[in-house]
Amino acid sequence: MDPIVVAKNLTKSYTKGLRALDNVSLTVDQGKVLVVMGPSGSGKSTLIRTFNGLETFDKGELNILGIKVDSTHDERKIQKIRRRVGMVFQQFNLFPHLSILENITLAPVHVQKRRQIEAEKYGMYLLNQMGIDSHAKKYPSQLSGGEQQRVAIARALALKPELLLFDEPTSALDPERINEVLDAMRNLAEQGMTMVVVTHEIGFAKDVSDQVLFMDSGKVIETSPPNIFFSNARHERSRKFLNQLDTY
Amino acid sequence: MFKININPIIISYKKLRKTLFSNLFNTIISLLIIVLISVTCVNTFEWLIFKADWKVVISNLPLYAFGSFPPNEQWRPATWIISLLSLSIFTLYGPKWRWLRKNLLILWIGTIPLGLFLLYGGVGLSPIMSRYWGGLTLTILLTVCSSFLSLPFGIILALCRQSSLPLIQRLSSIYIDAMRAIPLIAVLFFGQLLIPLFLPVGIEIDRVWRAIFAFTLFVSAYIAEDIRGGLQSIPNTQIEAANSLGLNQYQIIQFVLIPQALRIALPALTNQSIGLFQNTSLMAILGLVELLGVGRSILANPEFIGQYIEVYVWLACVYWMVCTIMAVLARHLEQRMTINQTNF
């Protein structure tokens, strides 16, 4: 079985010589969960945003679901990838002018050309899975943050993706709303969804992830299984970061 | 027996005393203003009721409404105006929004072909040339047609101005800037006098349509700027979200950007269409007999000579009424649209 994500020596630098990504290489296998951790500004978000073409890179090679992308940023290949990769954002980014159900059915109907009724049926099934099917007719602004984020997950799932990207999905939520979102993500992982998750949630990383990737200033410091990373991190820098997270 | 509650009256009296007549200076000012207002009111009402001769209005009502449309066919424009009015009432007090959004827009757009059919005739109705059109009918026709034409044109211009292709972006900016730098009356002159010169021999565009095109060209530049404002206030994350769902550029514009931009620009767009309605009166100078033009031609009639004030007061009332209807409709639409979007 081919890996879902293979990144080789990804490098992205800004004009001032600052490197957002510095020779990043990684592999994510089918059904695995990779958690990306690191201090802010370390390039975590930039990294996972390159996976579906929201961010370009200057050097290196990316292979997502067997589709190879390089620094030329081929629009057609990226479009192909986006149809098979779902993404959940920190700020939910729901469409405020569409109802919850319309948010979810927009892409299936117009990108995958599925029938409206069929898409709505599947959308309701997903909302049911997320425990928010009673809100289907409401608008995003009428929902709490946690509910909005679960809608965003359902929206990403509506395209039946083979890979899900999470960019700090719980960072914008009230503390008491974080668990409902993490639980939904746990369920997905149990169902065998391949996921790349940028997060600061140690509990989630410990329980769910198969690998933890730690980044600092654009470099991969270490990639370890969670039990090793959290008890006995190999690098001084990772230990320091974890200590700071603990005290915080 | 009768129990009249005089408490509120006493309270308001005390309030008045406190605010308007608290000291000598205030008392003098208040009295002066009260006298001034009463004199104005008395004079105005005296003129309206006793001095003014409303025959010039009353005996010409069909003229104001339909211009020189043949009398036995005047039911046609009347039907159109009544259908517009009833659609407005229906929009305001009709059934719930979700159903409305799906069907009402089609009905509103449908009023244009209906109006044109009723005015032009054909297919069972006797054909009537556009030079017989006039009055309020023509004013409304100019407004409705120009608004509906300039909206899509304005959207396209706004999108072009945001385009990543430099040529298209430059061209549309130049167009918008040029149109905003030319006075409307000049554009209208251009439409009436120059367009016929540019067209090849044998092709002739109706005067009414030339006016509609000139208004469209002018207003769409302003609409484009309003919509550009709406587009710019949509956060970039919306585009990212749409991108990550695999929507292509056109789908993003159609399903994510335009609907949101229109909602944001709605108050400005209302302003434009009310302005457009009033600006149609400029066509009176250029020889179209719309509402103001009818007024002028009636004043030219020896029978009513010198009765300027009556005619213009009456015209002001008609303009005011139609504009109020438009404003109320737009406010209703705005409220309906923002109900679901308290925060972006």
Interface residues (C-beta under 8 A of the other chain):
Chain A: N52 G53 L54 Q79 R82 R83 V85 G86 M87 F89 Q91 N93 L94 F95 P96 H97 S99 L106 A107 H110 V111 Y139 S141 Q142 R155 A156 L159
Chain B: T237 Q238 E240 A241 A242 N243 S244 L245 G246 L247 N248 Q251 F255 V256 P259 Q260 R263 N340 Q341 T342 N343 F344
